[in-house]
Amino acid sequence: MTAAGADLAFLGARQLAGLVRDRKVSPVELTQLYLDRIERLDGRLRAYITVLPEAALAAARRAEAAVMRAEALAPFHGIPYAVKDQFDTAGVRTTSGSRILEDHVPAADATTIARLNAAGGILLGKLNLTEFALGGTQQFPFGQPRNPWNLDHDPGGSSSGSGIAVAAALCAASLGEDTGGSVRSPASFCGVVGLRPTWGRVSRHGSFPLSWSMDTPGPLGRSVEDAALLLQAIAGYDPNDPLTSRAPVPDYSRALGDGVRGLRVGIIRELTFGADTQPEVRDAVVAVARKLEGLGAATEEVSLRLVPLAGAIFMALADADGAGVHHRWLRTRAADYDQGTRRRLLTASLIPSAVQQRAARARALLRAEMLDLLARHDVLLCPTAHQAAPPIAAARAAITTRHEAAGRFFTRRSYVTPAALAGTPAIAVPCGFTRSGLPISVQLIARRFDEATLLRAAHAYEQATGWSKRRPPETA
Amino acid sequence: MVSDLTTDHVAALAAALGLPITPDDLVEVTHRLNALVEALEPLAALPLETIEPTARLADEPPAS
């Protein structure tokens, strides 16, 4: 691998699309570059479950022919991307990270995959994930995904491979799915950008479900503008998903450069300054607020009193939905689940209905609090996670008390689940590194269907800093 | 009131639902379930009775 090749691989999808359009880079050359990197690096990182070299190169040759014929090119034309193995791909095994579906081959593409392909994308392969996108997998059926910043550390989940592949330049951009942080958590731990769109903005058709009221596909990229590029391709009404909105899809790239002057930013006190937030994370997020002030935004601390309970509220609702999805297999194929997945689903199957209903009411209250804050602030700001990526071994430790269970499952989820519970868009953006060299991430949250403001604020911060430009040591 | 489900309670609930559960799973599932119920205990002090437990609220754009 030449330095020039690595430099090319680490360019953003939008930059690469420009090079393809200008005939400075061939889609075939680009696809081969990523396939070579996957071959060389993924044995350690385990971002991919399935790689599609023949199909990707065939698509790249078609893309190259279109360039040479000077056809009108779609914005994503010739760009190699990869998707979480939760999304159906016609004729390609789609496992959802589980042995239960290890031989499952869908007949049709998920709507998001069809749209990315129609936008000119070249599908490199299917990416690793925690089993059934649940989180807490102990033994990954298709290999332990590892953080490219430190192989002993967790890459985050559930879209683990989607974060790794972007961070390690094993694709130009990726698609994940976010029920309660599954795009933003791996983006945070792997040091890339991850966007959870407004619930209802992107079709869920062809994506294995967890929670009907919170699941949403979302892009991961090496920059905010790449997240905007992918969102543009996948957003919009889909007759196959009746819960998608018919609201018009704006041009997300148009306002990216408008800056943050005059924006009102609320810093969520409980998540930024709470006792669970590691000091290095808190300091990095406070520095983000100061940077945004320097760029012309007005910031103030705000309070969301129910936020510390968001993780538990989320699990009472989303996990119960998931238990319903899995009920038949839990009865007939329990031993085929990973131990962590099985225990989580069994727990969710037994949640008392009174507890679920109380959680549903609390969700409505939390949502109302968030929407009230967002009526007075353009953007809310907090850490994406209370800590940088923990060691993989920490997630495998046995749970021997209810206190350990609470610490393991609820604390970290309280940072990413508020946006899921409220249905608002949120984005994770790199904002620094720990002393040990692991990425730190800030989260911005905006009003429903106002991804344009969210992306604009994130882009302004990203352009004023440059954390996204660092490369992980395991990817040279 | 802090929930204190025992492994016997959880085993009975699982059996009633036809869910097979191993002894090892049973211990951890009991911890997890107690942790969840306990974590949500503070909600009992909130005025939730007048709030409708809906996921989709009035600010949603129409789906069709």
Contacts between the chains, C-beta under 8 A, distances in Angstrom:
chain1	res1	chain2	res2	distance
A	200	B	60	7.0
A	200	B	61	7.6
A	200	B	63	7.2
A	213	B	55	3.8
A	213	B	56	7.2
A	214	B	55	8.0
A	242	B	63	5.8
A	242	B	64	6.8
A	243	B	63	5.7
A	244	B	63	6.8
A	245	B	60	7.7
A	245	B	61	4.7
A	245	B	62	7.9
A	245	B	63	6.3
A	246	B	61	6.9
A	246	B	62	6.8
A	246	B	63	6.9
A	246	B	64	6.5
A	247	B	61	4.4
A	309	B	39	6.9
A	309	B	40	7.0
A	309	B	42	6.4
A	309	B	43	6.9
A	311	B	39	7.9
A	312	B	36	6.1
A	312	B	39	3.7
A	312	B	40	5.3
A	313	B	40	7.0
A	313	B	43	7.9
A	315	B	36	6.1
A	316	B	36	6.2
A	316	B	40	6.2
A	330	B	19	5.5
A	331	B	18	5.1
A	331	B	19	6.1
A	331	B	20	7.2
A	334	B	19	7.4
A	334	B	20	5.1
A	334	B	21	7.9
A	339	B	25	7.5
A	342	B	25	6.6
A	343	B	25	5.5
A	343	B	28	5.2
A	343	B	29	5.5
A	343	B	32	6.6
A	344	B	32	7.3
A	346	B	14	6.7
A	346	B	19	6.1
A	346	B	21	6.0
A	346	B	25	6.4
A	346	B	29	4.9
A	347	B	29	5.0
A	347	B	32	4.2
A	347	B	33	5.2
A	347	B	36	7.0
A	349	B	14	7.5
A	349	B	17	6.1
A	349	B	19	6.0
A	350	B	10	6.4
A	350	B	13	4.9
A	350	B	14	6.6
A	350	B	17	7.5
A	350	B	29	7.3
A	350	B	33	5.7
A	351	B	33	7.2
A	351	B	36	6.6
A	351	B	37	8.0
A	352	B	37	7.3
A	355	B	36	7.4
A	355	B	37	5.9
A	355	B	40	5.9
A	357	B	53	5.4
A	358	B	40	6.4
A	358	B	43	5.0
A	358	B	44	7.3
A	358	B	48	6.3
A	359	B	40	6.1
A	359	B	43	7.1
A	360	B	53	3.3
A	360	B	54	7.5
A	360	B	55	7.4
A	361	B	43	7.8
A	361	B	48	4.0
A	361	B	49	7.9
A	361	B	51	4.5
A	361	B	52	7.5
A	361	B	53	4.6
A	362	B	40	7.7
A	362	B	43	5.0
A	362	B	46	6.8
A	362	B	48	6.3
A	363	B	53	7.5
A	363	B	55	7.1
A	364	B	51	4.9
A	364	B	52	6.5
A	364	B	53	6.3
A	364	B	54	6.2
A	364	B	57	6.9
A	365	B	46	6.9
A	365	B	48	6.7
A	365	B	51	5.7
A	367	B	57	6.6
A	368	B	57	7.8
A	371	B	59	6.7
A	398	B	28	7.4
A	399	B	28	5.1
A	399	B	31	5.5
A	399	B	32	7.0
A	400	B	31	7.2
A	401	B	31	6.1
A	402	B	31	4.7
A	402	B	32	7.7
A	402	B	34	4.4
A	402	B	35	4.1
A	402	B	38	6.4
A	403	B	35	7.4
A	404	B	31	7.2
A	405	B	28	7.8
A	405	B	31	4.8
A	405	B	32	4.8
A	405	B	34	7.7
A	405	B	35	3.8
A	405	B	36	7.9
A	406	B	35	4.3
A	406	B	38	7.2
A	406	B	39	5.6
A	409	B	32	7.3
A	409	B	35	7.2
A	409	B	36	8.0
A	410	B	35	7.5
A	410	B	39	5.5
A	423	B	55	8.0
A	423	B	60	7.9
A	448	B	59	6.4
A	448	B	60	7.9
A	449	B	61	6.9
